[in-house]
Amino acid sequence: MDNKPPRHFFATAPFSVWARLLWENRGVDRSHIRNALKVLGKSASLAPLRLVERVIYDRQMDSIHIDKSPVFVLGYYRSGTTHLHNLLCQDPQFGWVTTFQTAVASFFLLAQARVRLRNAIETKFPPTRPMDNVSFAPDTPQEEELAVGNTSRFSHVYSFSFPRRSYDYLEKYALMRGLSEREIRQWNCLYLNVLRKASLFADGKRLVLKSPANTGRAAYLLQLFPDAKFVNIARNPLNVVESNLHLYRTFFRPDSATLMQSATADEMLDYIVHAYAEMTR
């Protein structure tokens, strides 16, 4: 496995998203200021691509409808959801959100259509995920939640950068509690836009979606897609907790580009147990 620290996967999110995140979280720890500056610089440099995407594709996005309700793979982190997702996506009737889409969600259609741009981005992809040896190839199925995180602040994946607000991110964006009507409308719009782009790229096939956060909001997703199907996968809870601790240690290592705040091992364990219980419940 590559020993290099994982890069920040959400550096392609709009600059305004990062500015709001830093403000909401009262900045970053001094030891992670360099990470924040790198992310802000990267995000700002991609603004022209996001603008071109909106100019060319926004009107087309408005005309796309998701006619076939998705299939959702449910299960907490490290329960085997990735393997099950990959197996289901072997069926040619299904489409999915690709790793490439999640990485450049705010200008995915533009990057997909420009071969040189796509090739340049793909050279930055690691061959495997930082916490295990699972393939990280651009066209492989990926969690749509990562695309939500790369287009907005309305994602609980930001708990990996700002662990001191992990419980807030869980409550709002995994359990869908405490959201204002305006925030709900915004989340719906962002989420459906991610699925529209995936549907366009998949030629209208039924999407198979996998994000652990969906486990905590299955009832909410049924409101969006009354005919949706769900496949739940479970694993021995002790193994899940142990594997999640490994996951968090990977992302929370001192040289990680992902971190904006630090967290102790005890804090990580408390959060994992709480989040696992709440999502499963």
DABELCOR-V948086 format. One record per residue. N is the residue number from 1. RES is the residue in one small letter. PSI is psi as a letter, one per 40 degrees, with the letter a starting at -180 (none if undefined). NEAR is the number of other ideal C-beta (glycine too) atoms within 12 Angstrom. D_FIRST is the distance of its C-alpha to the first C-alpha in whole Angstrom. Layout:
N:RES:PSI:NEAR:D_FIRST
N:RES:PSI:NEAR:D_FIRST
//
This chain:
1:m:i:16:0
2:d:h:17:4
3:n:e:10:6
4:k:i:15:9
5:p:i:24:11
6:p:h:32:12
7:r:i:25:15
8:h:h:38:18
9:f:e:36:18
10:f:f:44:22
11:a:e:35:23
12:t:e:37:25
13:a:i:42:27
14:p:i:33:31
15:f:d:25:32
16:s:d:19:34
17:v:d:35:32
18:w:d:40:30
19:a:d:19:33
20:r:d:18:34
21:l:d:35:31
22:l:d:30:32
23:w:d:15:35
24:e:d:22:35
25:n:e:27:32
26:r:f:13:35
27:g:a:21:32
28:v:i:30:29
29:d:i:23:28
30:r:d:12:29
31:s:e:15:26
32:h:e:31:24
33:i:d:17:27
34:r:d:20:25
35:n:d:35:23
36:a:d:32:26
37:l:d:20:27
38:k:d:24:24
39:v:d:36:24
40:l:d:29:28
41:g:d:17:28
42:k:d:28:26
43:s:d:32:28
44:a:d:22:31
45:s:d:17:30
46:l:e:33:30
47:a:d:23:33
48:p:d:16:35
49:l:d:32:32
50:r:d:31:33
51:l:d:17:37
52:v:d:20:37
53:e:d:32:35
54:r:d:22:38
55:v:d:16:41
56:i:d:20:40
57:y:e:28:38
58:d:d:21:40
59:r:d:11:43
60:q:d:19:41
61:m:d:26:39
62:d:d:14:42
63:s:e:11:43
64:i:h:24:40
65:h:i:14:41
66:i:g:28:38
67:d:d:16:41
68:k:h:22:39
69:s:i:23:37
70:p:i:42:33
71:v:h:31:32
72:f:h:41:30
73:v:h:41:27
74:l:i:36:27
75:g:i:33:25
76:y:i:39:24
77:y:h:45:20
78:r:f:33:18
79:s:e:31:21
80:g:e:27:19
81:t:d:37:21
82:t:d:34:18
83:h:d:22:19
84:l:d:26:22
85:h:d:38:22
86:n:d:24:21
87:l:d:19:23
88:l:d:28:26
89:c:e:31:25
90:q:e:15:26
91:d:h:16:29
92:p:e:13:31
93:q:e:17:33
94:f:i:30:31
95:g:i:32:29
96:w:i:43:26
97:v:h:44:25
98:t:i:36:22
99:t:d:38:19
100:f:d:35:21
101:q:d:43:24
102:t:d:41:22
103:a:d:40:21
104:v:f:41:24
105:a:d:47:26
106:s:e:41:29
107:f:f:38:30
108:f:d:42:28
109:l:d:34:31
110:l:d:30:32
111:a:d:35:28
112:q:d:30:28
113:a:d:21:32
114:r:h:19:31
115:v:d:12:29
116:r:d:12:29
117:l:d:24:27
118:r:d:26:25
119:n:d:15:24
120:a:d:15:23
121:i:d:27:21
122:e:d:23:19
123:t:e:12:18
124:k:e:23:16
125:f:h:29:14
126:p:i:26:10
127:p:d:19:9
128:t:i:20:8
129:r:i:27:9
130:p:d:32:8
131:m:e:29:9
132:d:a:21:7
133:n:f:13:7
134:v:h:25:10
135:s:i:19:11
136:f:f:31:12
137:a:i:19:15
138:p:d:29:18
139:d:e:25:21
140:t:i:28:19
141:p:i:40:21
142:q:i:43:20
143:e:h:41:21
144:e:d:44:25
145:e:d:43:25
146:l:d:39:22
147:a:d:42:25
148:v:d:44:27
149:g:d:43:26
150:n:e:44:25
151:t:e:40:29
152:s:i:33:31
153:r:e:36:30
154:f:f:38:31
155:s:h:40:28
156:h:e:42:27
157:v:e:38:23
158:y:e:43:24
159:s:d:43:24
160:f:e:40:21
161:s:d:42:22
162:f:g:39:26
163:p:d:38:25
164:r:e:27:29
165:r:f:27:30
166:s:d:33:28
167:y:d:24:31
168:d:d:25:33
169:y:d:36:30
170:l:d:35:30
171:e:d:23:33
172:k:d:30:34
173:y:e:40:31
174:a:d:42:30
175:l:e:28:33
176:m:f:32:36
177:r:i:22:38
178:g:e:16:40
179:l:i:22:40
180:s:i:13:43
181:e:d:10:44
182:r:d:11:43
183:e:d:19:39
184:i:d:22:40
185:r:d:14:41
186:q:d:23:38
187:w:d:34:35
188:n:d:25:37
189:c:d:21:38
190:l:d:32:34
191:y:d:40:33
192:l:d:28:35
193:n:d:36:34
194:v:d:43:31
195:l:d:43:32
196:r:d:34:34
197:k:d:42:32
198:a:d:43:30
199:s:d:34:33
200:l:d:28:34
201:f:d:29:31
202:a:e:30:31
203:d:f:16:35
204:g:e:19:36
205:k:i:24:34
206:r:h:29:34
207:l:h:43:31
208:v:h:42:28
209:l:i:49:27
210:k:h:42:24
211:s:h:43:24
212:p:d:43:24
213:a:d:43:26
214:n:d:42:29
215:t:d:40:29
216:g:e:34:31
217:r:f:38:33
218:a:d:31:34
219:a:d:20:38
220:y:d:26:37
221:l:d:34:36
222:l:d:19:39
223:q:d:17:41
224:l:d:25:39
225:f:g:28:39
226:p:d:12:42
227:d:e:17:41
228:a:i:28:37
229:k:i:23:35
230:f:h:25:33
231:v:h:26:30
232:n:h:23:29
233:i:h:27:26
234:a:i:21:26
235:r:i:23:24
236:n:h:13:25
237:p:d:19:25
238:l:d:14:24
239:n:d:18:21
240:v:d:30:21
241:v:d:28:22
242:e:d:20:19
243:s:d:26:16
244:n:d:34:18
245:l:d:28:18
246:h:d:25:14
247:l:d:32:14
248:y:d:36:16
249:r:d:25:15
250:t:d:31:12
251:f:d:39:14
252:f:e:39:17
253:r:i:25:15
254:p:d:17:18
255:d:e:19:16
256:s:h:31:15
257:a:e:29:17
258:t:d:38:18
259:l:h:37:20
260:m:e:40:24
261:q:i:32:25
262:s:i:25:24
263:a:i:32:24
264:t:i:15:24
265:a:d:18:23
266:d:d:13:26
267:e:d:22:26
268:m:d:29:23
269:l:d:23:24
270:d:d:21:28
271:y:d:35:27
272:i:d:37:24
273:v:d:23:27
274:h:d:25:30
275:a:d:36:28
276:y:d:33:27
277:a:d:19:31
278:e:d:25:32
279:m:d:36:30
280:t:d:26:31
281:r:none:13:34
//
